[in-house]
Amino acid sequence: MTDPNPIATAALTQSAKDIRGSSPLIAIASEPPAKLIVDPPLPEPLAQGRVFIQYRTENLRVVPVFGKGALDVSPRIGHIHITDDAP
């Protein structure tokens, strides 16, 4: 009797590494530090009660990620918290 779904059966016996190759998220010991460069708010929108703040990163990719696992990813990833301290 032949397997009705040989592809699914073969996939169950292979790991993700077997299918996709090594993880691109292996830590790099000599990785440069992450930097977040933030410009001052744009004055025109700020005068109207809105805020637009431009930023850029170096050696960091901003993504919605949380938890201990985020600390072990390379290149570094992070997320941004925005707070409003206005009265």
N, C-alpha and C positions, 0 to 999 in steps of 0.2 A: 504494500500500500504506500502510495506517495503522500508526502506532507502537503496538505491543501494550501499552506502559506509558507513556503520555504524561506522567503525573505524575512518574515517576522521571526521565525524560529532561529535563523542564523543571527539575526540582530540580538536576540536574547542571550546568545552565547558569547557575544563580543562586548567589550567594555566601550565606554565613550572614547577613551584614548585610542582603542583599536580602530574606531570609525573615523574620529576627527583629528587624531594626532595629538602630540603633546600640548599641554596648556600654554597659552601665550602669557599667562599671569604668574610666571615664576619670578620670585623675588630677585632683584639685582642688588648685590651688596654695595656696589660703588655708585648707586643712584644719587644724583644731586638733590638738594633739598627742594621741597615744593615752595612756590611763591605765589601769593595773591597780590596783584597790583590793582588798587582801587583809585579811580579818579574822583574829584569832588563832584557833588551833584550838579547837573546842568542848571544854570541860573534861571533861564526863561521859564521852564516848567515849575521850578521851585517857587518862583514869584506868584504862580497861580495855584499853589497848594499841592502840587504834584511833585514827585521826585523820580528822576531817572539817573541812575548811577552806572557808569560804564566801568567794567573791570576786565582784567585778563589774567590768565594763569601761566605759570611756567612750571614744567615738570609735574603737572597735576591736571587731571581730567575731572570736571565737575559733573557728577551724576547723582540721582536720588538713591543713596545707599546708606545703610545703617548697620551697626553691630560690630562685634569683634572681628568678623571675617573681613571687613573693609580695611582693617589695619594690615592685613597680610597680602594685599593685592599690589602688584607692581606692573606697570608704572602706577604711581599713587593715584588714588581716586578720593574725592571728597564731596561734601555737599555744603550748601550755604544756608545759614539761618538769617532771616531778616526780622528785625524787631522795630517797633514804632515807639519811640520814647516821647512823642509829642504830647502836650497836655490836652 
